[in-house]
Amino acid sequence: MSLPKYSELNLFISLEDIEKEIFLSQKFLFDLRMKKSTNQSIKPHLFVHTKRRISQLQMKKSVLLKTTQ
């Protein structure tokens, strides 16, 4: 599984969509942490992928905010 790419974020045009996706990604990351703490089986690469996705979404959000001002 490859890392998420910034170019895949072209689907998100509005800030609401980006914020919703950030929230869902953070929730998924929280669930992964809960599974890790309860010793359930997880795939460790999902931590890296989810954190990267959140970072990319935040970057996209800041770019959209600057262009709208």
Summary of the structure (lengths in Angstrom):
residues: 69
radius of gyration: 13.7
end to end distance: 37.1
largest distance: 46.4
contacts: 151
relative contact order: 0.20
helix: 77%
strand: 0%
